[in-house]
Amino acid sequence: NRLDEISPKIDALQKQYGADAFQFLWSSDIHSVPGSAPNDTSNIGNICRYMMDKHNIPFLALSGDIMSQGSHSKVEYVWNEYDKLNAMLSPIRNDEFLATKGNHDGAWGSPVDGVYYLNNIGTKELFNAFYRRQTLDRNRVFGKDGTYFYVDCPNVRFYMLNTHTDGDSSENSDGSAVYNPMKHFVLGNEQLNWIANSLLTVQEGQKVIFMGHTPIKACVDNSIFTGIVTSYKD
């Protein structure tokens, strides 16, 4: 019944903006627990597949907080959840799948309201568990650690940014990250340099879209990002 409500709205938007408009489905903060009531999200992949096929939409963009929490007491619970997420989203092909991390999509090793986020799951392990299949699309251009990238489409460059890096990897005296990705929102110098250099290859007439989990204006280094984009526009 909900699909019957949504489809006419998509039809109306496509008619309003025309067949050549850049289109994508967008979902954020699923906090998914596939197969578990009351937050069962098992059908999200099938629902997106149906809408993408019916309305000829090329991408599903997931802008973070895909996991239910990321603060499980046992590491096997995290891997089990990612296995379920992969199965849930399997109807979406690699070249249609655009995903970036949220502050709950990981394990940061610092207490948040008394809950310790696991510190034995690093960026590489999470990348291999869930995000790696995006690299099978040779049209993507990735940054160094694979957590941010862009894809060029007709007349549009679509950036998926990581707003939860650990900044410059600096640490406090106790060894914890100065910029804890759970509590701080940081693009980081490495990603900012990559953005600045990659913008130099945007083609004449190509529009640019940036997407991340946290609004960039809330990031610690948002003024640097704004300066880069303003310089590019000017």
N, C-alpha and C positions, 0 to 999 in steps of 0.2 A: 504493500500500500504506500509506503514512503517513497519507493521508486516511482510510483505513478504520480506522486506529488512533485518530485524533483525533476523528472524528465521534461515536462512542459516548460519549467523555468530555464533549463539549459537550452531548449529549443528557442525560447524567446531571446536569450542573450546572444545566441549564435546568429539569429536573424537581425538583431540590433547592430552587432558589431561586424558582421560579414564573415564569409567563409575563410578569409585570409587572416583573421585575427589570431594572435598567439593564444593557445589554450592549454590549460592543465588543471587537473584535480589537485586540491590542496587539503592536507590534513595535518593537524598538530595536536600534541598532548593526548595521544591515544591512551597512554598509560595502560597498555594492553595486558589483559590476562586471558589469553585464548582458552576457551573451554571452561572458564570458571565464572560462576554466577556471583554477584549480579552484574559484573562488568565483562561479560562475554563478548569478545570482539571477533570471534572466529570467522564471521562472514564478510569482514571488511574487504579482503582481497577479492572475493567473488562479486561483491557489490561494485567495487571500483572497476573490475573487469567488464561487467555488464554496461556501466555508464560509458566507459572508454570506447567500447565496441559500438554501442548504439549511437553515440554522438561524435565518433571519430576524434577523440581527445588523445593526444600522443603521450602525455606524461602524468604520473602520480608523484607529487612532491610531498615528502614527509619531513616536516621541519622540527623534528625532535621530540623528546620525551615519549619515545615509543614503548619503553619498558614500563612495567607497573610501578616500580620503585627503585630498583638498583641497590637496595640496602639489605638484601637477604643475608641471613646469618651464615649460610653455607654457600660456598662458591658453586656447587652443583646446581643449586636452585637458579642461579643466573644463567648458566648454560642451558638448563632445561627451558627456561623462558625464551631464550633466543632461538632454540630449536622450534618452539611453537610459533614464534613470530615468523620465522622463515617459511614454515609450512603455510601459515595464514596468508602470507603475501606472495606465495608461489605463482598464483595466476598472473601476476604482473611480470612482464619480460624484463630482462636486464636493461635493455635500451629504453625502457619506459619508466624505470625506477630511479627517482632522485631522492636521496635521503641524507640528512645531516644530523648531528648529535644535539641533544638537549642536555641540561644539567643533571637529569636523572638517568641518562643513557651511559652509565659507566660506574666506576668504582673509584672513589677519590681518596680513601684512606684517612678521612678526617671526620670527627663527630658532628652531626647536624641534629640538634634537638636530642642529644643523647644516643643517636643511632650512628654506628660506625659504618661508613661506606667501605666496602672491601678494598684493600690496597694491593691485592695480589692479582688483579686483572688490569693489565695495562692497555694503552691505546692499540698496540699491535694485536693483542688477543681479541679485543672487541671488533677491530677492523676485520680480522679473519672470520669472526663468528657471524657477522651480519652485513657489513658494508662492502666487502671485497667484490661481490658480484657486479657492482657498478663498474669496476675497472674492465669488465669484459666488453663494455661498449667503447670501442676505439675512438668515438667522437668526443669523449670526455678528456679534459686536461686537468690533472690533479696537482695540488700542492705537495710539498715534501712528504708529509705524514699520511696523506690519503684521506684526511678528514674534511677537506674542502676542495672544490673543483668548479669548473664551468663547462657548459656544453653550448656549442653554436648551433642555432636553428635559423631557418630563413628569416632574416631581418631582426633577429633577437639573439643576444648572448645572455644565458641564464646562469647566474652564480649561486651555488649553495655554499654558505660560509659556516665556519665553526666559531660560534660566539662563546665557547667554553674551553679555550686553551688554558694552559698554565702560564700565560704571558711569556716571560723571559726565563722560565724554569727556576727562578730564584727561590730560595728556601729560608724559612725562619730558623732560629737557633735549635729548635727541637726537630728539625728535618722536614717539617710540613711545608707545603707549598704556600708561598706568599699570596699567590692568586689561586685560591682553591676554586676549581671549576664549578663546584656545587653552589658556592656562595658569591663568587665574583664572576663577572661577565667580561671576558677579555678576548679580543681578536689576536693580539700578540704581534711582535715585530716581524716574525717570519712570514705570517700570513699577509700582513699589511704590505710588505715589500713585494710579495707575489701578486697581490691585487694591483699595485701601482704599475708593475712591469707588464702584467697581462692586459691591462687596459690599453696599452700602446698598440696592441694588435687588433683592436676592435675596428671593424670595417666601416667605411663611410655609409651613413644611413642606418646602421645597426643600433637598435635599442638595447639597453642594458637593464637587467633585473637582478637585484640582490635579495636573497632570502637566507635567513638564519633563525635559530630558535628564539633567542632574546632580541627584542628590537635593538638595532644598533645604537640608537640614541641612549640606551641604558648601559652600554659597554664603557668600561674604564677609559678606553682609548678611542672613543667615538669621534673626538675632535680631529684626530689624525686621519681617520677614515674619511670624514667629511671634507677635510682639506684635500685629500687625494682626489676624491670624486669631483670636487669643485674645480680643481686645477685641470682635470681631464675635460670637464665640460667647457671651461674657458679656452 
